[in-house]
Amino acid sequence: MSFAPNYVAPARHTDPGAALAQVRDIYDANVQHLRDALQAFVAGNAPAGRVRACYPFVRVHTDTVARADTRLSYGFVAGPGTYETTLTRPDLFGNYYLEQFRLLLKNHQVSLEIGTSAQPIPVHFSFAENDHVEGHLTAERRLLLRDLFDLPDLNAMDDGIANGTHETPPGSAHPLALFTAPRVDYSLHRLRHYTGTAPEHFQNFVLFTNYQFYIDEFVRLGHETMQSSARAQDYIAFVEPGNVVTRRAGLLPEPGDAYGAPPPRLPQMPAYHLVRADGSGITMVNIGVGPANAKTITDHIAVLRPHAWVMLGHCAGLRNTQHLGDYVLAHGYVREDHVLDEELPLWVPIPALAEVQVALESAVEQITQLKGYELKRIMRTGTVASTDNRNWELLPSHHAASTPERRFSQSRAIALDMESATIAANGFRFRVPYGTLLCVSDKPLHGEIKLPGMADQFYRERVDQHLRIGIRAIELLRESGVDRLHSRKLRSFAEVAFQ
């Protein structure tokens, strides 16, 4: 026998607010059912049968390809048919869902169906933010938990939709979003683990870096901003790992702030958040060195549907005319990272996005006060190669048919790192606008490697400026409007409707 909350049959809605309210009611009732049953189980009162709760879903049906605005990159279905997706965490995604519902109603002039799906909510995804239930259970009770509650099912959360490999079975609805609710919940839990902060703190603009020096400077700037009572860019809080919240001077603490505490050790990829009330602030993540981390973190941040992410980090300059401290603005990528080859074939081009490119170049001009021909002294635009072999220059090259150095030269690459192509490729794959601005920290092909004293001076001189350029670029993107930022070039011809 299975114990489940009352099933809510699909109901039609023509008002996005009413549709979202129905989603909230269904989700809250189902999650509360799981929490109540779990609390009873932890207290020693096992239910008499299997406990099940399910996600809400949204469905839309249309008989025409017509839509109201062909300039949009999202907000419409690909053609006649039935489309649906499961939904989760309306407390976190409420504004996002409201906008997707609004666009579907506007573009197709049809109602939305909201009801209870047949997709179970894994019990782990029902935990409140500060619940740690399994830590209080014996091994025997944890085994019994598996028999009584639904656990995460990887078959329900693969990336076939985003990868373009999903095939809708005959008679089934087409996908309405890139990610199903279980896939979203899975990533939300991974984000807590890898970054040490709750998903609620992530902002819609993300900076990635591969060096702690940038994080140190971001922390300094974050606290400096919080010490001012002025409404600098409307930032209201700065959040660090452990969900440690610092409010801007003059603002009162909020209820959840008290739960924050510095972790005993930093997580694998710590995240820091310069928060705005509307979520359009800046998140910065230290992904460390290597493409595996770059793929892992972007796989999970993608479910938050950010407006853009940008890589700021160090690279090897490949041209003799470059100097240490010069900037590289990527307009193309050579992918030798080998972490996305299965999801995104190498023959897929990763285009530069004009809106991001313009913002990054404008930010360099504004921060350095150099323009036109003078700007070329410190910045070069070109191809960035990313490799998974940190010691590529040590590979034997005698009589080799192909060497990294030859391939990089043939590609016209001007810089080399281990993360940028991965971040750009995953941005392309997940329809998240992306960009890369790197700083030359060594020139291995020309005998210039970082020595301790030289490295210290380099970091002092460039990290602050580079970070301020990245922050200014994000501000320019925000000011220009996200409607311009989301590009049709990132969407396929059989695209899902949700952004």
C-alpha positions as CSV (number, residue, x, y, z in Angstrom):
1,M,0.0,0.0,0.0
2,S,1.2,3.5,-0.9
3,F,0.6,6.6,1.2
4,A,0.4,9.8,-0.9
5,P,-1.2,13.2,-0.5
6,N,-4.4,14.1,-2.4
7,Y,-3.9,14.0,-6.2
8,V,-4.6,17.3,-7.9
9,A,-6.1,16.8,-11.4
10,P,-4.8,19.1,-14.1
11,A,-6.6,22.5,-14.1
12,R,-6.5,25.1,-16.8
13,H,-5.1,28.6,-16.1
14,T,-4.9,31.8,-18.3
15,D,-3.3,33.9,-15.5
16,P,0.4,33.2,-14.8
17,G,0.0,34.2,-11.2
18,A,-2.8,31.7,-10.6
19,A,-0.8,29.0,-12.4
20,L,2.1,29.6,-10.1
21,A,-0.1,29.6,-7.0
22,Q,-1.4,26.2,-8.0
23,V,2.2,24.9,-8.5
24,R,3.1,26.2,-5.0
25,D,0.1,24.5,-3.4
26,I,0.8,21.1,-5.1
27,Y,4.5,21.2,-4.3
28,D,4.2,22.4,-0.7
29,A,1.5,19.7,0.1
30,N,3.6,16.9,-1.4
31,V,6.9,18.0,0.3
32,Q,5.1,18.4,3.6
33,H,3.7,14.9,3.2
34,L,7.3,13.6,2.8
35,R,8.6,15.6,5.7
36,D,5.9,14.5,8.1
37,A,6.4,10.8,7.1
38,L,10.2,11.1,7.4
39,Q,10.0,12.8,10.9
40,A,7.7,9.9,12.0
41,F,10.2,7.4,10.6
42,V,13.2,9.1,12.3
43,A,11.2,9.0,15.6
44,G,10.8,5.2,15.2
45,N,7.3,5.1,13.8
46,A,7.7,3.3,10.4
47,P,4.7,3.9,8.0
48,A,2.6,0.9,7.2
49,G,3.4,1.1,3.5
50,R,5.4,2.9,0.9
51,V,5.3,6.7,1.1
52,R,5.1,8.6,-2.1
53,A,4.8,12.3,-3.2
54,C,5.0,13.7,-6.7
55,Y,6.1,16.9,-8.3
56,P,3.7,19.4,-9.9
57,F,3.8,19.7,-13.7
58,V,2.8,22.3,-16.3
59,R,1.5,21.4,-19.7
60,V,0.7,23.4,-22.8
61,H,-1.0,22.3,-26.0
62,T,-1.1,24.3,-29.3
63,D,-2.3,23.5,-32.8
64,T,-0.3,26.2,-34.6
65,V,3.3,27.3,-35.1
66,A,2.3,31.0,-34.9
67,R,3.5,33.0,-32.0
68,A,3.3,36.7,-31.0
69,D,7.0,37.7,-31.2
70,T,9.5,36.0,-33.5
71,R,12.4,38.1,-32.0
72,L,12.4,36.1,-28.7
73,S,14.9,33.4,-28.1
74,Y,12.6,31.5,-25.7
75,G,9.0,31.6,-24.5
76,F,7.4,29.6,-27.3
77,V,7.1,26.0,-28.3
78,A,8.6,24.6,-31.5
79,G,5.4,23.6,-33.2
80,P,1.9,22.1,-32.8
81,G,1.7,19.5,-30.1
82,T,1.6,18.9,-26.4
83,Y,4.5,20.0,-24.2
84,E,5.1,19.6,-20.4
85,T,7.7,19.5,-17.7
86,T,7.8,18.8,-14.0
87,L,8.5,21.7,-11.6
88,T,10.3,22.1,-8.2
89,R,11.1,24.7,-5.6
90,P,8.6,27.4,-6.5
91,D,10.1,29.3,-3.5
92,L,13.4,29.5,-5.4
93,F,12.2,29.6,-9.0
94,G,8.9,31.5,-8.5
95,N,9.9,34.6,-10.5
96,Y,11.5,32.4,-13.2
97,Y,8.3,30.3,-13.6
98,L,6.1,33.3,-13.6
99,E,8.0,34.8,-16.5
100,Q,8.0,31.5,-18.5
101,F,4.2,31.1,-17.9
102,R,3.6,34.7,-19.0
103,L,5.5,34.3,-22.2
104,L,3.7,31.0,-23.1
105,L,0.3,32.6,-22.5
106,K,1.3,35.7,-24.5
107,N,2.8,33.9,-27.4
108,H,0.3,31.1,-27.9
109,Q,-2.9,32.4,-26.4
110,V,-3.7,29.0,-24.9
111,S,-4.2,28.0,-21.3
112,L,-1.7,26.3,-19.1
113,E,-2.5,23.0,-17.4
114,I,-1.2,22.6,-13.8
115,G,-1.6,19.4,-11.9
116,T,0.2,16.6,-10.0
117,S,2.6,14.6,-12.1
118,A,3.5,10.9,-11.9
119,Q,7.1,11.7,-11.1
120,P,8.0,10.9,-7.5
121,I,9.9,13.4,-5.4
122,P,13.0,11.6,-3.9
123,V,12.9,11.9,-0.1
124,H,16.4,13.5,-0.1
125,F,15.0,16.4,-2.1
126,S,12.3,17.1,0.5
127,F,14.8,18.0,3.3
128,A,14.7,21.6,4.6
129,E,17.9,23.6,4.2
130,N,19.3,22.7,7.7
131,D,18.0,19.1,8.0
132,H,20.5,16.3,8.4
133,V,18.2,13.4,9.0
134,E,20.3,10.5,7.8
135,G,23.1,11.3,10.2
136,H,20.8,10.2,13.1
137,L,19.9,6.9,11.6
138,T,21.6,3.5,12.1
139,A,22.7,1.5,9.1
140,E,19.7,-0.8,9.4
141,R,17.3,2.1,9.5
142,R,18.9,3.7,6.4
143,L,18.4,0.4,4.5
144,L,14.7,0.5,5.6
145,L,14.5,4.1,4.4
146,R,15.2,2.8,0.9
147,D,12.2,0.4,1.1
148,L,9.7,3.0,2.3
149,F,10.7,6.2,0.4
150,D,11.6,7.1,-3.2
151,L,15.3,7.7,-3.7
152,P,17.0,9.7,-6.6
153,D,16.6,7.9,-9.9
154,L,19.3,8.8,-12.4
155,N,17.0,7.6,-15.2
156,A,14.8,10.6,-14.5
157,M,17.5,13.2,-14.7
158,D,19.8,12.7,-17.6
159,D,20.8,15.6,-19.9
160,G,19.4,14.3,-23.2
161,I,17.1,17.3,-23.6
162,A,20.0,19.8,-23.2
163,N,22.3,17.7,-25.4
164,G,19.7,17.5,-28.2
165,T,19.6,13.7,-28.1
166,H,16.2,13.3,-26.4
167,E,13.6,11.4,-28.5
168,T,10.0,11.8,-27.3
169,P,8.3,8.4,-27.3
170,P,5.1,8.2,-29.5
171,G,2.1,9.5,-27.6
172,S,4.2,11.3,-25.0
173,A,4.4,15.1,-24.4
174,H,7.4,16.9,-25.7
175,P,9.8,18.6,-23.2
176,L,9.0,22.1,-22.1
177,A,12.2,22.8,-20.3
178,L,15.9,21.7,-20.5
179,F,15.8,20.1,-17.0
180,T,13.2,17.9,-15.3
181,A,12.4,18.6,-11.6
182,P,14.6,15.7,-10.3
183,R,17.5,16.9,-12.4
184,V,17.1,20.4,-10.9
185,D,16.9,19.1,-7.4
186,Y,19.9,16.9,-7.9
187,S,22.0,19.9,-8.9
188,L,20.7,22.1,-6.1
189,H,22.1,19.5,-3.6
190,R,25.4,19.3,-5.5
191,L,25.8,23.0,-5.4
192,R,25.5,23.0,-1.6
193,H,28.2,20.2,-1.5
194,Y,30.7,21.8,-3.9
195,T,30.3,25.5,-3.1
196,G,29.4,25.5,0.6
197,T,26.5,27.9,0.0
198,A,22.8,27.4,-0.4
199,P,21.3,27.8,-4.0
200,E,19.2,30.7,-2.7
201,H,22.2,32.9,-2.6
202,F,23.4,32.3,-6.2
203,Q,23.0,35.4,-8.4
204,N,22.1,35.6,-12.1
205,F,25.5,36.7,-13.2
206,V,28.5,34.4,-12.4
207,L,32.2,34.9,-12.5
208,F,34.5,31.9,-12.5
209,T,38.2,31.9,-11.6
210,N,41.0,29.4,-11.4
211,Y,43.0,31.2,-8.7
212,Q,42.4,32.1,-5.1
213,F,43.9,35.5,-5.5
214,Y,40.8,36.6,-7.3
215,I,38.6,35.3,-4.5
216,D,40.6,37.1,-1.9
217,E,40.1,40.4,-3.8
218,F,36.4,39.7,-4.3
219,V,36.0,39.1,-0.6
220,R,37.8,42.4,0.1
221,L,35.6,44.3,-2.3
222,G,32.4,42.6,-1.0
223,H,33.1,43.6,2.6
224,E,34.1,47.1,1.5
225,T,30.8,47.4,-0.3
226,M,28.9,46.2,2.7
227,Q,30.6,48.8,5.0
228,S,29.1,51.6,3.0
229,S,25.5,52.7,3.6
230,A,25.3,54.1,0.1
231,R,23.3,52.0,-2.3
232,A,26.2,50.9,-4.5
233,Q,24.7,49.1,-7.4
234,D,21.9,48.1,-5.0
235,Y,24.0,45.3,-3.4
236,I,22.3,44.4,-0.1
237,A,24.4,41.5,1.2
238,F,27.7,39.6,0.8
239,V,27.5,35.8,1.4
240,E,30.5,33.5,2.0
241,P,30.8,29.7,2.4
242,G,28.9,28.3,5.3
243,N,26.1,30.7,4.3
244,V,27.8,33.5,6.3
245,V,25.8,36.6,5.5
246,T,27.0,40.2,5.9
247,R,24.3,42.8,5.3
248,R,25.0,46.2,4.0
249,A,25.4,48.9,6.6
250,G,22.0,50.1,7.8
251,L,20.1,46.9,6.9
252,L,18.7,44.6,9.5
253,P,19.6,40.9,9.6
254,E,17.0,38.5,8.0
255,P,15.7,35.4,9.8
256,G,17.9,32.9,7.9
257,D,21.2,34.8,8.5
258,A,21.6,33.3,12.0
259,Y,22.1,29.8,10.6
260,G,25.3,30.8,8.8
261,A,28.7,29.6,10.2
262,P,32.2,29.5,8.7
263,P,32.9,25.9,7.7
264,P,35.8,24.0,9.3
265,R,37.4,23.8,5.9
266,L,36.6,25.3,2.5
267,P,34.6,23.2,0.1
268,Q,36.0,22.0,-3.2
269,M,34.8,25.0,-5.2
270,P,33.8,27.8,-2.8
271,A,31.3,30.4,-3.9
272,Y,30.8,34.0,-2.8
273,H,27.8,36.1,-3.6
274,L,27.4,39.9,-3.9
275,V,23.6,39.9,-3.6
276,R,21.0,42.2,-5.0
277,A,17.3,41.9,-3.9
278,D,16.2,40.9,-7.5
279,G,18.9,38.2,-7.8
280,S,20.8,40.1,-10.4
281,G,24.0,40.5,-8.3
282,I,27.3,38.6,-8.9
283,T,28.3,35.2,-7.8
284,M,32.0,34.3,-7.9
285,V,33.3,30.7,-7.8
286,N,36.9,29.4,-7.4
287,I,36.7,26.3,-9.7
288,G,40.4,25.5,-9.1
289,V,42.6,24.2,-11.9
290,G,41.3,21.8,-14.6
291,P,38.4,21.1,-16.9
292,A,36.8,18.5,-14.7
293,N,35.8,21.0,-12.1
294,A,34.8,23.5,-14.7
295,K,32.3,21.0,-16.2
296,T,31.1,19.8,-12.8
297,I,30.2,23.2,-11.5
298,T,28.6,24.6,-14.7
299,D,26.6,21.3,-15.0
300,H,24.9,22.3,-11.7
301,I,24.8,26.1,-11.9
302,A,23.0,25.8,-15.3
303,V,19.8,24.6,-13.6
304,L,19.6,28.1,-11.9
305,R,19.2,29.6,-15.4
306,P,21.7,32.4,-15.0
307,H,21.8,35.3,-17.4
308,A,25.5,35.0,-18.1
309,W,28.8,33.4,-16.8
310,V,32.3,34.7,-17.5
311,M,35.7,33.2,-17.0
312,L,38.4,35.4,-15.4
313,G,41.7,33.7,-14.8
314,H,45.3,33.2,-15.8
315,C,46.6,31.7,-19.0
316,A,49.8,31.0,-20.9
317,G,50.5,33.5,-23.6
318,L,51.5,31.8,-26.9
319,R,52.7,34.8,-28.8
320,N,56.1,36.4,-28.4
321,T,54.6,39.9,-28.7
322,Q,52.5,39.3,-25.5
323,H,53.7,40.4,-22.1
324,L,53.0,39.2,-18.6
325,G,49.8,41.0,-17.5
326,D,48.3,41.4,-20.9
327,Y,44.6,40.5,-21.4
328,V,43.2,38.0,-23.8
329,L,39.6,38.3,-24.9
330,A,38.5,34.9,-26.4
331,H,36.5,35.0,-29.6
332,G,37.0,31.3,-30.3
333,Y,38.0,28.1,-28.5
334,V,40.1,25.0,-29.2
335,R,38.7,22.1,-27.1
336,E,41.3,19.7,-25.9
337,D,39.8,19.3,-22.5
338,H,38.1,16.0,-23.3
339,V,35.4,16.3,-20.6
340,L,32.5,17.3,-22.9
341,D,33.2,15.2,-26.0
342,E,30.3,12.8,-25.3
343,E,27.8,15.6,-24.6
344,L,28.9,18.1,-27.2
345,P,30.8,16.8,-30.2
346,L,34.0,18.5,-31.2
347,W,32.6,19.5,-34.6
348,V,30.1,21.8,-32.9
349,P,31.4,25.4,-33.1
350,I,31.3,27.5,-29.9
351,P,30.6,31.1,-31.2
352,A,31.6,34.3,-29.6
353,L,28.6,36.2,-28.3
354,A,28.6,39.8,-29.4
355,E,26.8,41.3,-26.3
356,V,29.3,39.7,-23.9
357,Q,32.3,40.5,-26.1
358,V,31.3,44.2,-26.3
359,A,30.8,44.4,-22.5
360,L,34.2,42.8,-21.7
361,E,36.0,45.1,-24.1
362,S,34.2,48.2,-22.9
363,A,35.0,47.2,-19.3
364,V,38.7,46.9,-20.1
365,E,38.6,50.4,-21.7
366,Q,36.8,51.9,-18.7
367,I,39.0,50.4,-16.0
368,T,42.4,50.8,-17.8
369,Q,41.4,54.2,-19.4
370,L,42.9,52.9,-22.7
371,K,41.1,53.1,-26.0
372,G,41.5,52.2,-29.6
373,Y,45.0,51.6,-30.8
374,E,46.4,52.1,-27.3
375,L,44.1,49.3,-25.9
376,K,45.9,46.9,-28.3
377,R,49.1,47.3,-26.2
378,I,47.5,45.3,-23.3
379,M,44.7,43.3,-24.8
380,R,44.5,40.9,-27.7
381,T,41.4,39.2,-29.1
382,G,41.8,35.7,-30.5
383,T,41.4,31.9,-30.0
384,V,41.9,30.4,-26.6
385,A,42.9,26.7,-26.4
386,S,42.0,24.6,-23.3
387,T,43.8,21.4,-22.5
388,D,43.5,18.7,-19.8
389,N,47.3,18.2,-19.8
390,R,48.9,20.8,-17.5
391,N,52.3,19.7,-18.6
392,W,51.7,19.6,-22.3
393,E,55.0,21.3,-23.1
394,L,56.9,18.3,-21.6
395,L,55.5,15.8,-24.2
396,P,58.1,14.3,-26.5
397,S,57.9,15.9,-29.9
398,H,60.7,14.2,-31.9
399,H,59.2,12.6,-35.0
400,A,55.7,13.1,-33.6
401,A,53.0,13.4,-36.3
402,S,51.2,16.0,-34.2
403,T,52.1,17.9,-31.1
404,P,50.1,20.3,-28.9
405,E,52.4,23.2,-30.0
406,R,51.8,22.5,-33.7
407,R,48.0,22.2,-33.2
408,F,47.8,25.4,-31.2
409,S,49.8,27.2,-33.9
410,Q,47.6,25.9,-36.7
411,S,44.5,27.0,-34.7
412,R,45.9,30.5,-34.4
413,A,45.5,30.2,-30.6
414,I,47.0,33.2,-28.7
415,A,46.5,31.8,-25.2
416,L,46.2,28.5,-23.4
417,D,44.4,27.4,-20.2
418,M,42.6,24.5,-18.8
419,E,39.1,25.8,-18.1
420,S,37.8,28.5,-20.5
421,A,36.7,26.2,-23.4
422,T,34.9,24.0,-21.0
423,I,33.0,26.8,-19.5
424,A,32.1,28.3,-22.9
425,A,31.1,24.9,-24.3
426,N,28.9,24.2,-21.4
427,G,27.4,27.7,-21.7
428,F,26.6,26.9,-25.3
429,R,25.2,23.4,-24.4
430,F,23.0,24.8,-21.6
431,R,22.0,28.1,-23.5
432,V,23.7,30.3,-20.9
433,P,25.5,33.3,-22.4
434,Y,29.3,33.1,-21.8
435,G,32.5,34.9,-22.2
436,T,36.2,34.7,-21.3
437,L,38.8,37.4,-20.3
438,L,42.1,36.0,-19.3
439,C,45.4,37.5,-18.1
440,V,48.8,36.2,-19.3
441,S,50.8,34.9,-16.4
442,D,53.5,33.0,-18.2
443,K,54.9,32.3,-21.7
444,P,56.2,28.7,-21.7
445,L,57.0,28.6,-25.4
446,H,59.3,31.7,-24.9
447,G,61.1,30.8,-21.8
448,E,59.1,33.1,-19.5
449,I,57.8,31.2,-16.5
450,K,56.6,32.6,-13.2
451,L,59.4,32.9,-10.6
452,P,58.4,33.5,-6.9
453,G,59.2,37.2,-6.8
454,M,58.0,37.9,-10.2
455,A,54.7,36.1,-9.5
456,D,54.1,38.1,-6.4
457,Q,54.5,41.4,-8.2
458,F,52.4,40.2,-11.1
459,Y,49.5,39.2,-8.8
460,R,49.7,42.5,-6.9
461,E,49.6,44.6,-10.0
462,R,46.9,42.7,-12.1
463,V,44.4,40.8,-9.9
464,D,42.6,43.8,-8.6
465,Q,42.3,45.4,-12.0
466,H,41.3,42.2,-13.7
467,L,38.6,41.6,-11.2
468,R,37.2,45.1,-11.4
469,I,37.1,44.7,-15.2
470,G,35.0,41.5,-14.7
471,I,32.6,43.2,-12.3
472,R,32.2,46.2,-14.6
473,A,31.5,43.9,-17.5
474,I,28.7,42.2,-15.5
475,E,27.3,45.6,-14.6
476,L,27.3,46.6,-18.3
477,L,25.5,43.4,-19.2
478,R,22.9,44.0,-16.5
479,E,22.4,47.6,-17.5
480,S,21.8,46.7,-21.2
481,G,19.0,44.4,-20.3
482,V,18.8,40.6,-20.2
483,D,16.4,40.5,-23.2
484,R,19.3,41.6,-25.4
485,L,21.7,39.2,-23.7
486,H,19.9,35.9,-24.3
487,S,20.7,35.1,-27.9
488,R,18.8,33.1,-30.5
489,K,22.1,31.7,-31.7
490,L,22.2,29.5,-28.6
491,R,18.8,27.9,-29.4
492,S,18.2,25.0,-31.7
493,F,15.4,24.8,-34.3
494,A,13.5,22.3,-32.0
495,E,14.0,24.2,-28.8
496,V,12.2,24.0,-25.4
497,A,10.2,27.0,-24.4
498,F,11.7,27.7,-21.0
499,Q,14.7,30.0,-20.9
